[in-house]
């Protein structure tokens, strides 16, 4: 006899348990994961965004900058909080949005104000 008889399961059987366990076990699983995400992803990214915003807000005349397209130049005029004027070649000036400044390479010297002689 190669064929065995199949028996049906009794009708009063308990339902199968959840593969993830109870809600409390899920909390113990995901809480450390969220802590790791915060310290390795979210916190460093916020610090980087804060540093970039600080760098962009401190752009002043005389700074050497690299724009988003790779164009380098010297800031000749800060127009407002959103725009700067950049000289990319001698006599060639363009207006660029501060958000498109990719890098500030060399900080310019502060403009010296001459005091009139008395």
Rosetta blueprint (number, residue, H / E / L):
1 X L
2 X L
3 X L
4 X L
5 X L
6 X L
7 X L
8 X L
9 X L
10 X L
11 X L
12 X L
13 X L
14 X L
15 X L
16 X L
17 X L
18 X L
19 X L
20 X L
21 X L
22 X L
23 X H
24 X H
25 X H
26 X H
27 X H
28 X H
29 X H
30 X H
31 X H
32 X H
33 X H
34 X H
35 X H
36 X H
37 X H
38 X H
39 X H
40 X H
41 X H
42 X H
43 X H
44 X H
45 X H
46 X H
47 X H
48 X H
49 X H
50 X H
51 X H
52 X H
53 X H
54 X H
55 X H
56 X H
57 X H
58 X L
59 X L
60 X L
61 X L
62 X L
63 X L
64 X E
65 X E
66 X E
67 X E
68 X L
69 X L
70 X L
71 X L
72 X E
73 X E
74 X E
75 X E
76 X E
77 X E
78 X E
79 X L
80 X L
81 X L
82 X L
83 X E
84 X E
85 X E
86 X E
87 X E
88 X E
89 X E
90 X L
91 X L
92 X E
93 X E
94 X E
95 X E
96 X E
97 X E
98 X H
99 X H
100 X H
101 X E
102 X E
103 X E
104 X E
105 X E
106 X E
107 X L
108 X L
109 X L
110 X L
111 X L
112 X L
113 X L
114 X L
115 X L
116 X L
117 X L
118 X L
